[in-house]
């Protein structure tokens, strides 16, 4: 028995001397008998401090005492080994996790003699397991999150759980500034956060955080900085990296005087790596979602903008989708007006849309003009530093433009406008925004171009219908006055204007023959005449194309024209008949730049139809006039013929008849006095004189019908005889001069008709002029014969004479017309009359 007891004691001593484990020896009642040095070193209590105490009364973590009692009873009952983990409290009030193996020693009677607790401190292992488990759960949880702030917040909470920290913070790199958007939690467990912008450099950042802590915590109750010097706490930093790219940082601060270990550093870096992966996944998710949304939106936009051919609806869809997909404050579609070299804000949304919609700006000014001119996109993150930016609109409206995206709209190689986006919400524009807007611009360009083409085709069809209706109206009558009125009525329906005029050329003058409009003062211009030498009409006549004045008041070509005080926008359109300008249509408006090149093309097409209608009406009027004149001429010819016959009969009866009767009587007398020589001689002499007188009377009568000299001597000699006889018969001084003809004979038709023209002109002088002098000139010029008859009589109104259809002038006109010549009558009351006749003539024997 002695040997057995000694053997057990040796066994217990051997166990107690084990340095790799903690050992407690208990009696069967659970009281401590012995403890080895390893226990004393790890737990901090000596054997003397714990001897005799029940094991479940030793410093344990809450809830562990009952656990020990239960295990102790089970060991005694079963007398078998048991393993368990107990959280032990050290003398320094630290918690250790001990893994115990409980065994019993029996005496020779088989009863429990000792209960041996052999333990291993597994605190580090348990902490590592907890950390790994926490990291595992963190990774799973973070990978399910899509919000960066939430990811970083949970990462910091996990860090606070695993590490004994005083404060913490995280920062995410903001690329535009190169700094960290930092969230600092100055006190553990308190959700209060301070938002900062800190540098990426660790030393500078930690210095700033220390300064922030002093600012937040280093003040006494009065708010003044405490004089107590704060200790310099330990800090641990781990960068959040994706490959070699830093995207953020985690910072933690330890309680003084605790210092972080290498394991802590590794743990924080692992957490930072997991956080970085989660953030990158979240960003990739958002980017993917954004790209999916963008592609979906682009597809919807393509479908939407191509689903309509209405230009306004198309532009509205483009603008609304642009603002939504780019997330901008405002956007506009600017289209180019090539006619006026301007850009038009055709559609706008957001910001100052109501103020700029429809606004025009000169080409070559601002970023949008640059884009249209060069056909290149522009990303201007800060317009204040872009020399192309024009702040006129900001000054006009009070709006503040910070950044601009602008991409061209083009059809093929031609740029016809641009989409401009202003001020990205909560951020600045990026290259991705520019690429997205460029993608959007492609279907938008097609849709806008299609809508414009459809609108142009629709407008052209409407214009064609209006022109067709106008043509039908213009050709429905041959009354010139009605045609002129219809021209202006139809023109007003085709091209809106304030006033419209019809001018027709009358030799060296333009005469207002029709007017329609709102200006009552212009009623006075009806019938007015203006020189054809006016600059704008010369341009119209020389080019055969319309002339447009954006502001007539400032254009030198318009100075003095009609004394029109109200016209600003003005357009003149030629009236062309067989490539000859016979007049013009003019339109005016009180609005600047009221007429475009499209209006000019439409007006020219209308003017062509109007010219045909005017020419038809004039021809019809001329036919009617010619018909009436022909009837009057026929009547006049009959009257003249009858008058001439009566005159000839009277002269033959009264003069030649009586003279022949006298001659017959004289011959009878002579027959009776045949034997009386003296009487016969005297009677023969009388009869000779009588016969001579009869011959002269018959010659004069023949000359009145047609001078024989015209056939034998020619026009010049015959006109000389006519003037000589005129001077003998009337108290009017007549002078005749022939130039360039010499002895040359003209064709009989020309000589006869020119002789009758001069004869009729002299007759008119005698009958109507009350003149004292008349000059007759006949001159041969290059390619023509000119006859001028000029008197100093009382004159007359040629237009009134034309309306009264005086037969004298009518006969002259008809004879000149027979020779393919021209007649010009210049006269006015009290100013005498000049008749100018020109007929074509080329002498085949001459070089002229």
KOLKOL-545753 format. One line per field, with one value per residue (C-alpha): x, y negated, z. Coordinates in steps of 0.2 Angstrom, whole numbers, plus 2048, in hexadecimal, padded with zeros to 3 digits. Last residue first. Example, Ala and Ser with C-alpha at 12.3 -4.5 7.8 and 13.67 -1.06 7.14 Angstrom:
2
xx	[844, 83E]
yy	[805, 816]
zz	[824, 827]
This chain:
848
xx	[78B, 796, 78B, 784, 778, 771, 76B, 75A, 751, 744, 745, 737, 738, 729, 72D, 71F, 71E, 720, 710, 708, 714, 71C, 728, 721, 72C, 729, 733, 736, 731, 72C, 719, 71B, 720, 711, 705, 70C, 70A, 6F8, 6F5, 6FD, 6F1, 6E2, 6E2, 6DE, 6D7, 6E1, 6F1, 6ED, 6EC, 6FC, 705, 6FF, 6FF, 70B, 707, 712, 724, 726, 731, 731, 73F, 742, 750, 756, 75F, 76E, 77B, 772, 769, 761, 750, 74D, 73D, 73C, 72B, 728, 71A, 710, 6FD, 700, 6EF, 6EA, 6FA, 706, 6FB, 6FC, 70F, 710, 704, 710, 71F, 718, 711, 723, 72A, 71E, 721, 734, 735, 72A, 733, 744, 74F, 758, 769, 76C, 773, 76C, 778, 76E, 75E, 758, 747, 740, 72E, 729, 716, 70A, 704, 702, 713, 71D, 714, 718, 72A, 729, 721, 72E, 73C, 733, 733, 745, 74A, 73F, 743, 744, 73A, 72E, 72C, 72C, 71C, 714, 706, 6F3, 6F8, 704, 6F7, 6EB, 6F9, 6FD, 6EB, 6EA, 6FA, 6F3, 6E3, 6EC, 6F7, 6E8, 6E0, 6F0, 6F0, 6DE, 6E1, 6EF, 6E5, 6D7, 6E2, 6E9, 6D8, 6D1, 6E0, 6DE, 6CB, 6C6, 6C6, 6BB, 6AD, 6B9, 6C2, 6B2, 6AE, 6C0, 6BD, 6AD, 6B7, 6C5, 6B8, 6B0, 6C1, 6C5, 6B4, 6B7, 6C9, 6C5, 6B4, 6B0, 6C2, 6C5, 6B4, 6B7, 6C8, 6C2, 6B3, 6BF, 6CB, 6BD, 6B6, 6C8, 6CB, 6BB, 6BE, 6CF, 6C9, 6BD, 6CA, 6D6, 6C9, 6C6, 6D8, 6DB, 6CD, 6D6, 6E7, 6E0, 6D8, 6E8, 6F3, 6E8, 6E9, 6FC, 6FD, 6F2, 6FD, 70D, 706, 701, 712, 71B, 711, 715, 728, 725, 71F, 72E, 739, 72F, 732, 745, 745, 73C, 748, 756, 74E, 743, 740, 752, 74C, 739, 72F, 72C, 72E, 72A, 72F, 729, 733, 732, 734, 745, 749, 74D, 73D, 732, 73A, 732, 740, 73E, 743, 744, 743, 745, 745, 737, 72F, 736, 733, 738, 734, 747, 751, 75E, 75B, 76B, 774, 76E, 76C, 759, 756, 75C, 75D, 75C, 759, 75B, 752, 75B, 75C, 76E, 76E, 75C, 75C, 76C, 766, 756, 760, 76B, 75D, 761, 74F, 74A, 73A, 728, 718, 708, 703, 70F, 702, 6FA, 70B, 706, 6F9, 706, 6FE, 700, 6FC, 702, 701, 707, 716, 720, 733, 73A, 746, 73A, 72B, 730, 723, 723, 717, 717, 716, 714, 714, 71A, 715, 71C, 70F, 6FF, 706, 70B, 6F9, 6F2, 6FF, 6FE, 6EB, 6EC, 6F7, 6EC, 6DC, 6E4, 6EB, 6DA, 6DE, 6D6, 6D8, 6EA, 6EF, 6E3, 6E9, 6FB, 6F8, 6F0, 6FE, 70A, 701, 702, 714, 717, 70E, 718, 728, 723, 71F, 730, 739, 730, 734, 746, 747, 740, 74C, 75A, 754, 752, 763, 76C, 763, 768, 77B, 77A, 776, 786, 790, 787, 78D, 79F, 79E, 797, 7A5, 7B2, 7AC, 7A0, 7A1, 797, 788, 77D, 787, 787, 781, 77E, 77F, 779, 77F, 779, 77A, 78B, 78C, 797, 789, 77B, 783, 77F, 78E, 792, 793, 796, 797, 79D, 79A, 78C, 784, 773, 770, 766, 76F, 780, 77F, 77A, 788, 795, 79E, 7A9, 7B6, 7C4, 7C1, 7C7, 7B7, 7AE, 7B4, 7B1, 7B1, 7AE, 7AD, 7A8, 7AE, 7A5, 7B1, 7A3, 795, 7A1, 7A8, 797, 792, 7A1, 79D, 79C, 7A0, 78E, 783, 777, 764, 758, 749, 74A, 757, 74C, 740, 74E, 757, 75C, 753, 74E, 752, 74D, 751, 75E, 762, 774, 777, 77E, 76E, 76B, 775, 76A, 773, 769, 76C, 765, 765, 769, 767, 76C, 774, 771, 779, 76B, 75D, 762, 765, 755, 74B, 755, 753, 741, 73D, 747, 73D, 72D, 732, 737, 728, 72E, 72A, 730, 742, 744, 73C, 744, 755, 751, 74C, 75B, 766, 75D, 760, 772, 773, 76A, 776, 784, 77E, 77B, 78C, 794, 78A, 78F, 7A1, 7A0, 799, 7A6, 7B4, 7AD, 7AC, 7BD, 7C4, 7BB, 7C2, 7D4, 7D1, 7CB, 7DB, 7E5, 7DD, 7E1, 7F3, 7F6, 7EE, 7F8, 808, 802, 7FA, 800, 7F7, 7FC, 7F0, 7E1, 7E3, 7DF, 7D8, 7DA, 7D2, 7D7, 7D0, 7D1, 7E3, 7E7, 7F5, 7E8, 7D9, 7DF, 7D8, 7E6, 7E9, 7EE, 7F1, 7F3, 7FA, 7F5, 800, 7FB, 7F1, 7F9, 7EF, 7ED, 7DB, 7D5, 7C7, 7B5, 7B1, 7AE, 7C0, 7C5, 7D1, 7C3, 7BD, 7CB, 7D8, 7D0, 7D0, 7E3, 7E6, 7DD, 7E6, 7F7, 7F0, 7ED, 7FD, 807, 7FC, 7FD, 7EC, 7E7, 7D7, 7C6, 7BC, 7AB, 7A9, 79F, 794, 790, 797, 79E, 7B0, 7B2, 7BA, 7B1, 7B9, 7B1, 7BD, 7BB, 7CD, 7D7, 7DC, 7D0, 7C7, 7CB, 7C2, 7CB, 7C0, 7C4, 7C1, 7C2, 7C5, 7C6, 7CB, 7CF, 7D0, 7CF, 7C3, 7B3, 7B9, 7BF, 7AE, 7A6, 7B2, 7AE, 79C, 79E, 7A9, 79C, 78E, 797, 79B, 789, 787, 787, 787, 799, 79B, 791, 79B, 7AB, 7A6, 7A0, 7B1, 7BA, 7B0, 7B3, 7C6, 7C6, 7BD, 7C8, 7D7, 7D0, 7CD, 7DF, 7E6, 7DC, 7E0, 7E9, 7EB, 7E4, 7E7, 7DA, 7DD, 7D0, 7D8, 7D4, 7C4, 7C0, 7C6, 7CC, 7DE, 7DB, 7D5, 7DB, 7CF, 7D1, 7CB, 7D2, 7D1, 7D1, 7D4, 7CE, 7D5, 7CD, 7D7, 7D3, 7E5, 7E3, 7DD, 7CB, 7C8, 7BD, 7BA, 7BC, 7B8, 7BF, 7B9, 7C2, 7B8, 7B3, 7A1, 79A, 7A9, 7AB, 799, 799, 7A8, 7A0, 791, 79A, 7A6, 797, 78F, 79F, 7A1, 792, 79B, 7AE, 7B8, 7C2, 7C2, 7B2, 7AF, 7BF, 7BA, 7C7, 7D3, 7E2, 7DE, 7E9, 7F7, 7F8, 7FD, 7F1, 7F7, 7ED, 7FB, 80A, 801, 7FA, 80B, 812, 807, 7F8, 7F4, 7E6, 7D7, 7C6, 7BB, 7B4, 7BE, 7CE, 7D4, 7E5, 7E7, 7F3, 7F6, 800, 810, 81A, 816, 81D, 80C, 809, 81A, 815, 804, 80C, 819, 80B, 802, 812, 814, 803, 805, 815, 80E, 800]
yy	[60E, 617, 611, 619, 624, 614, 619, 612, 613, 606, 5F9, 5EC, 5DD, 5D1, 5C2, 5B7, 5A6, 5A2, 599, 5AA, 5B9, 5C1, 5CF, 5DC, 5EB, 5F6, 606, 60F, 620, 617, 61B, 615, 604, 603, 609, 5FC, 5EE, 5F3, 5F4, 5E3, 5DB, 5E6, 5E0, 5EF, 5E6, 5F1, 5EE, 5DB, 5DC, 5E5, 5D9, 5CA, 5BA, 5AD, 59A, 598, 596, 5A4, 5B3, 5C0, 5CD, 5DB, 5E7, 5F5, 604, 610, 602, 5F2, 5E9, 5D9, 5D1, 5C1, 5B6, 5A7, 59E, 58C, 581, 58E, 58F, 5A1, 5A9, 5A8, 5A1, 5AB, 5BA, 5B8, 5B6, 5C7, 5CF, 5C9, 5CE, 5E0, 5E1, 5DD, 5EA, 5F7, 5F4, 5F3, 603, 60D, 606, 60C, 5FD, 5F3, 5EB, 5DA, 5D3, 5DE, 5D9, 5CB, 5C3, 5B3, 5AA, 59A, 595, 583, 583, 577, 585, 588, 582, 58A, 59A, 59A, 598, 5A6, 5B2, 5AE, 5B1, 5C1, 5C7, 5C3, 5CD, 5DC, 5E0, 5D6, 5E2, 5EC, 5DE, 5D1, 5D9, 5D2, 5DE, 5D8, 5C6, 5C6, 5CC, 5BE, 5B1, 5B9, 5B8, 5A6, 5A2, 5AA, 5A1, 591, 595, 599, 588, 57F, 587, 584, 571, 571, 57A, 56D, 55F, 568, 56C, 55A, 554, 560, 55E, 56C, 579, 56E, 57B, 589, 57E, 57B, 58E, 591, 583, 58C, 59C, 594, 58B, 59C, 5A4, 596, 599, 5AB, 5A9, 59C, 59F, 5B1, 5B8, 5AF, 5B5, 5C6, 5C6, 5BF, 5CB, 5DA, 5D4, 5D3, 5E4, 5EB, 5E2, 5E8, 5FA, 5F9, 5F2, 600, 60D, 604, 603, 616, 619, 60E, 618, 628, 622, 61C, 62E, 636, 62A, 62E, 641, 63F, 635, 642, 650, 647, 643, 655, 65C, 650, 656, 668, 663, 658, 667, 671, 662, 65F, 672, 670, 660, 667, 675, 668, 661, 652, 648, 644, 636, 635, 625, 62F, 62C, 634, 62E, 636, 631, 62A, 630, 639, 642, 655, 659, 64F, 64C, 644, 642, 644, 636, 63A, 62F, 632, 621, 617, 609, 5F9, 5FC, 5ED, 5F6, 5FB, 5EC, 5F8, 60A, 60E, 606, 614, 60E, 60B, 61A, 626, 638, 632, 640, 63F, 64B, 652, 64D, 647, 637, 632, 636, 62D, 61E, 61E, 61E, 60F, 604, 600, 605, 5F4, 5F4, 5F1, 5EF, 5F6, 5FC, 5F4, 5EB, 5FB, 5FD, 5F2, 5FF, 60B, 61C, 624, 626, 61C, 61C, 613, 60A, 604, 607, 5FA, 5FA, 602, 607, 615, 61D, 61D, 627, 624, 62D, 627, 62F, 640, 653, 65D, 669, 661, 64F, 654, 65A, 649, 640, 649, 649, 636, 635, 642, 638, 628, 632, 63A, 64B, 655, 667, 667, 65F, 669, 67A, 674, 670, 681, 689, 67E, 682, 695, 694, 68A, 697, 6A5, 69B, 699, 6AC, 6B0, 6A4, 6AB, 6BD, 6B8, 6AF, 6BE, 6CA, 6BF, 6BE, 6D1, 6D5, 6C8, 6CE, 6E0, 6DB, 6CD, 6DA, 6E3, 6D3, 6CE, 6DF, 6DC, 6CA, 6D1, 6DF, 6D1, 6C9, 6BB, 6B4, 6B9, 6B6, 6B3, 6B0, 69E, 69B, 6A6, 6A0, 6AB, 6A4, 69E, 6A1, 6A9, 6B0, 6BF, 6CC, 6C3, 6BB, 6B6, 6B1, 6B4, 6A8, 6AB, 69C, 697, 689, 67E, 673, 66C, 659, 658, 64B, 64D, 660, 65F, 653, 65F, 665, 674, 676, 670, 67F, 67C, 675, 684, 690, 6A2, 69E, 6AD, 6A9, 6B4, 6B0, 6AA, 69B, 68E, 696, 699, 688, 680, 68B, 685, 672, 666, 66B, 66B, 65C, 660, 664, 667, 673, 67A, 670, 668, 677, 683, 679, 688, 698, 69B, 694, 696, 68C, 681, 67A, 677, 66A, 668, 661, 66D, 67B, 67B, 688, 692, 691, 69F, 69A, 6A2, 69D, 6A3, 6B3, 6C5, 6CB, 6D8, 6CD, 6BC, 6C5, 6CE, 6BE, 6B5, 6C3, 6C5, 6B3, 6B2, 6C0, 6B8, 6A7, 6B0, 6BB, 6CA, 6D6, 6E7, 6E4, 6DA, 6E7, 6F6, 6EF, 6E8, 6F9, 701, 6F3, 6F6, 708, 705, 6F8, 703, 712, 706, 6FF, 711, 716, 706, 709, 71B, 716, 709, 716, 723, 716, 711, 723, 727, 718, 71D, 72E, 727, 71A, 728, 733, 723, 721, 733, 732, 722, 72A, 73A, 72F, 727, 717, 70D, 70B, 6FC, 6F4, 6FA, 6FE, 6F3, 6FB, 6F5, 6FE, 6F7, 6F4, 6F8, 6FC, 704, 711, 71F, 718, 710, 70B, 704, 70A, 6FE, 701, 6F3, 6F2, 6E4, 6D5, 6CF, 6BF, 6B1, 6A9, 697, 699, 68F, 684, 689, 684, 696, 69A, 69D, 6AB, 6B7, 6B1, 6A5, 6B0, 6BF, 6B5, 6B0, 6C2, 6C6, 6B9, 6C0, 6D2, 6CB, 6C3, 6D2, 6DE, 6D4, 6D6, 6C5, 6C1, 6B9, 6BB, 6C2, 6C4, 6D2, 6D5, 6E8, 6EA, 6FB, 6F6, 6E3, 6D7, 6E0, 6D7, 6D8, 6D3, 6CE, 6D1, 6C5, 6C6, 6B8, 6BF, 6D1, 6D1, 6DF, 6E7, 6E4, 6EE, 6EA, 6F1, 6EC, 6F5, 706, 718, 722, 72F, 726, 715, 71C, 724, 714, 70B, 718, 715, 702, 705, 710, 704, 6F5, 6FE, 704, 714, 721, 734, 735, 72C, 739, 748, 740, 73A, 74C, 753, 745, 748, 75A, 757, 74B, 756, 765, 759, 754, 766, 76B, 75C, 760, 773, 774, 787, 78F, 79F, 7A0, 7AF, 7B5, 7BF, 7CE, 7D4, 7E6, 7F6, 7FD, 7FC, 7E9, 7E1, 7D3, 7C9, 7C0, 7AF, 7A8, 795, 789, 778, 768, 759, 749, 73B, 734, 732, 741, 74B, 74F, 761, 765, 778, 784, 797, 7A8, 7B7, 7C6, 7D4, 7D7, 7D8, 7D0, 7C6, 7BF, 7BB, 7B2, 7A8, 7A4, 79C, 793, 78C, 786, 77D, 773, 76E, 763, 753, 755, 75D, 757, 767, 76C, 77B, 782, 783, 77A, 783, 77C, 76D, 75F, 76B, 773, 762, 758, 750, 75B, 75F, 75F, 767, 775, 778, 779, 788, 788, 793, 797, 78E, 793, 79D, 7A8, 7B7, 7AD, 7A2, 7A1, 793, 793, 787, 78F, 78E, 78C, 79D, 79D, 79F, 7AF, 7B7, 7B2, 7BB, 7CA, 7CB, 7C9, 7D7, 7E2, 7DE, 7E3, 7F3, 7F7, 7F4, 800]
zz	[53C, 530, 522, 512, 51C, 524, 535, 53C, 54C, 550, 55D, 55F, 56B, 56D, 578, 57F, 587, 599, 59D, 5A2, 5A1, 592, 58E, 581, 57E, 56F, 56C, 55B, 554, 544, 546, 558, 552, 547, 555, 561, 555, 551, 564, 567, 55A, 560, 571, 57D, 58B, 597, 58D, 58D, 5A0, 5A1, 595, 59F, 593, 58C, 58A, 57A, 578, 56B, 569, 55B, 55C, 54F, 552, 546, 54D, 54D, 551, 54E, 540, 544, 541, 54A, 549, 554, 558, 55D, 561, 56A, 56E, 570, 56B, 559, 550, 55B, 558, 545, 547, 550, 543, 535, 53F, 542, 530, 529, 535, 52F, 51C, 51E, 529, 51D, 50D, 514, 517, 50A, 50D, 506, 516, 524, 533, 539, 532, 539, 538, 53F, 541, 547, 549, 541, 536, 523, 51C, 52B, 528, 515, 519, 527, 51B, 50D, 519, 51E, 50C, 509, 519, 515, 503, 4F2, 4E7, 4F2, 4FF, 4F1, 4EC, 4FB, 501, 503, 506, 4F8, 4EC, 4F1, 4EF, 4DE, 4D9, 4DE, 4D5, 4C5, 4C6, 4C8, 4B9, 4AE, 4B3, 4AF, 49E, 49B, 49E, 491, 485, 487, 483, 474, 46E, 470, 466, 458, 456, 44A, 458, 463, 464, 468, 475, 47D, 47E, 484, 492, 497, 499, 4A3, 4AE, 4B1, 4B4, 4C1, 4C9, 4CB, 4D0, 4DE, 4E5, 4DF, 4E0, 4F0, 4F7, 4F1, 4F9, 509, 509, 506, 513, 51F, 51A, 51C, 52C, 533, 52D, 534, 544, 546, 542, 54E, 55C, 559, 559, 569, 571, 56C, 571, 582, 584, 57E, 589, 598, 595, 593, 5A3, 5AC, 5A5, 5AA, 5BB, 5BE, 5B7, 5C3, 5D2, 5CE, 5CE, 5DD, 5E7, 5E3, 5E8, 5F8, 5FD, 5F9, 603, 612, 612, 612, 621, 625, 635, 639, 644, 647, 640, 630, 61E, 60D, 5FC, 5EB, 5DC, 5CA, 5B8, 5BB, 5AB, 5AA, 5A0, 5AC, 5BD, 5CD, 5D9, 5EC, 5F8, 60B, 61A, 62D, 636, 62D, 637, 631, 61E, 615, 605, 603, 60A, 611, 60D, 605, 613, 61F, 631, 630, 625, 633, 62E, 61B, 60F, 5FC, 5F1, 5E1, 5CF, 5D2, 5C8, 5CA, 5DD, 5E0, 5D5, 5DF, 5F0, 5EA, 5E3, 5D1, 5CC, 5D3, 5DD, 5D7, 5E2, 5DC, 5ED, 5F9, 603, 60A, 612, 621, 626, 62A, 62D, 61C, 60A, 5FB, 5E8, 5D8, 5E0, 5D1, 5CE, 5C2, 5B4, 5A7, 5B1, 5BD, 5C7, 5DA, 5E5, 5F7, 608, 61A, 62B, 626, 626, 617, 60E, 615, 612, 600, 5FC, 601, 5F8, 5E8, 5E9, 5E9, 5DA, 5D0, 5D4, 5CD, 5BE, 5BA, 5B2, 5C0, 5C6, 5C3, 5D3, 5DE, 5D6, 5D8, 5EA, 5EE, 5E6, 5EF, 5FF, 5FC, 5F7, 608, 611, 609, 60C, 61E, 620, 617, 623, 632, 62C, 629, 63A, 643, 63A, 63F, 651, 652, 64A, 654, 664, 660, 65F, 66D, 67A, 677, 678, 688, 68F, 68A, 691, 6A2, 6A2, 69F, 6AF, 6B4, 6C5, 6D5, 6DF, 6D0, 6BF, 6BA, 6A8, 699, 687, 678, 668, 656, 644, 641, 630, 62D, 62D, 637, 646, 658, 661, 673, 682, 695, 69F, 6B1, 6BD, 6B5, 6C1, 6BC, 6BF, 6AF, 6A4, 6AC, 6AB, 699, 695, 69D, 68E, 690, 683, 68E, 69A, 6AC, 6B3, 6A9, 6B6, 6B1, 69F, 695, 682, 673, 662, 652, 650, 64D, 656, 665, 665, 664, 674, 67D, 67A, 66C, 659, 653, 65A, 667, 666, 674, 670, 682, 68C, 699, 69C, 69D, 6AB, 6B5, 6AF, 69D, 68C, 67A, 66A, 671, 660, 659, 64C, 63B, 635, 627, 630, 63F, 649, 657, 66A, 675, 687, 698, 6AA, 6BC, 6B7, 6BB, 6AB, 6A8, 6AE, 6A6, 696, 696, 698, 68B, 67E, 681, 680, 66F, 668, 66D, 665, 655, 653, 649, 658, 65D, 659, 669, 673, 66C, 66D, 67E, 684, 67D, 685, 696, 695, 691, 69F, 6AB, 6A7, 6A8, 6B9, 6BF, 6BA, 6C2, 6D1, 6D2, 6CE, 6DC, 6E8, 6E3, 6E5, 6F6, 6FC, 6F6, 6FF, 70F, 70E, 70B, 71A, 725, 721, 723, 735, 739, 733, 73E, 74D, 74A, 74A, 75A, 75E, 76D, 77D, 788, 783, 77B, 769, 75A, 749, 737, 728, 716, 705, 6F2, 6F1, 6E0, 6DF, 6DE, 6E6, 6F6, 707, 711, 723, 731, 743, 750, 761, 76C, 76F, 780, 783, 78B, 799, 795, 790, 781, 786, 784, 795, 79B, 795, 784, 77D, 777, 765, 761, 768, 75F, 74F, 751, 753, 744, 73A, 740, 73B, 729, 727, 72D, 722, 712, 70A, 70F, 718, 714, 724, 72A, 73D, 743, 752, 753, 764, 768, 767, 768, 75A, 74C, 73C, 72B, 71D, 70B, 707, 6FC, 6E9, 6E5, 6D6, 6DB, 6EC, 6F6, 704, 716, 726, 738, 749, 75C, 76C, 766, 76E, 75E, 758, 75C, 757, 746, 743, 746, 73B, 72D, 730, 72D, 71E, 715, 71A, 713, 703, 700, 6F6, 704, 701, 700, 710, 719, 713, 716, 727, 72C, 727, 730, 73F, 73E, 73C, 74A, 755, 751, 754, 764, 769, 764, 76E, 77E, 77D, 78E, 791, 7A0, 7AB, 7B9, 7C4, 7D0, 7DF, 7EA, 7E2, 7E8, 7E2, 7F2, 7EC, 7EA, 7DA, 7D0, 7C6, 7B5, 7AE, 79E, 79E, 78F, 796, 78E, 796, 79C, 7A3, 7B4, 7B9, 7C5, 7B6, 7B2, 7AB, 79D, 79E, 790, 794, 793, 79E, 7A4, 7AC, 7BE, 7B8, 7C8, 7CD, 7BC, 7BA, 7CA, 7C5, 7B4, 7BC, 7C8, 7BB, 7B0, 7BF, 7C2, 7AF, 7AE, 7B0, 7AD, 7BB, 7C9, 7D5, 7DD, 7D1, 7D6, 7E8, 7F3, 7FE, 7F6, 7EB, 7F2, 7F8, 7E7, 7E0, 7D4, 7C4, 7B8, 7AC, 7B8, 7C6, 7BA, 7B3, 7C5, 7C9, 7D4, 7E3, 7EF, 7E8, 7EE, 7E3, 7F1, 7EB, 7ED, 7DF, 7D6, 7CA, 7BB, 7AD, 79F, 796, 7A6, 7AE, 7C0, 7C7, 7BC, 7C3, 7D4, 7D2, 7CB, 7D9, 7E6, 7DD, 7DE, 7F0, 7F4, 7EB, 7F3, 804, 800]
